[in-house]
């Protein structure tokens, strides 16, 4: 049981420096808690504790994948609130891994808030059961889009599921120097098109990498010809496989000399600033698209998972899944979106304020839950926090 003094919050998700989108989520959650609760001690359950401490300057970070359940117990027991999320962490391969600490918190009487997550694919019965149980016992459950809400409701989750939005929508840009852009070979006097790819994997089952490499190479060549543009690939998971897949696309381009891959190691806020230099974007990774939307950059989404569809639907945009378009269809769509880019920008700019309001609501709910917990005379669990 947590003791009087500082409010103690644990945050668990896909953190540890692997993905700039996830790090953007954590940055916003940490900033929101610190701004609202001056005396808060934050512990992050991370894949790479050293990276998390350095990147986010949190009080404590736990190398959770190296801990047994018995070893992690005292780290959870000391908390006033356990936050699970945000991000796309509830899927077959890893949902039970992320749920372990959350379910331990529930056993210890620590309130759990599920924070703006996505869900799916969830096809394995054992994983479905674990997700149902973990969410039913949580005090507050929020998801970042309506598709995730639908997936969880169809799974049989009876707990109220509130739809908020991705925390990364609230990320603030960090300065990036002109020298850094020059070192990347980016010429601000040219039109610049940004592209984001991703590797096949459990979140994108059945994705044919060779097919999508060819599709994107054709589209990138078209953008060079059509716009006289330079093409810049944005590796959101630089230390995993985004670099390799970016180069695989470039290797199939006729205009490979007009394409480059960002080589520097950037923070999420710096990457957000680089995205602001783009004239147009085309991307697979959700947070690259979020960064483009926040910066008012017109883009074409290449959906590979429901979470991407959920976001573009929130913006009032549509796009068939990547595996359902051929090269001609994709180029025609890109061409049309470029011609209508002003209208597209207006649509994005109109939708973003409401999404940011929804994203702030997640933080408000977490702070309300924490304050209720701290103010409770006997430290007992609150029944829940309702959406206003």
Secondary structure, DSSP 8 states (H G I E B T S, - for coil): ---SSSEEEEEESS-SSS-HHHHHHHHHHHHHHHHH-SSEEEEEEES-HHHHHHHH--SEEEEGGG--HHHHHHHHHT-SEEEEEEEEEESTTTHHHHHHHHHHHHHTT-EEEEEEEEE-----HHHHHHHHHHHHT-SEEEESSHHHHHHHHHTT--S-EEE---GGGG-------HHHHHHTT--TTSEEEEEE----BTTBTT--HHHHHHHHHHHHHHHHHHH-EEEEE--TTTTTTHHHHHHHHHTT-TTGGGEEE--S---HHHHHHHHTT-SEEEESSHHHHHHHHHTT--EEE---SHHHHHHHHHTT-----GGG--HHHHHHHHHHHHHTHHHHHHHHHHHHHHHHHHHHHHHHHHHHHHHHHHH-TT----S-----
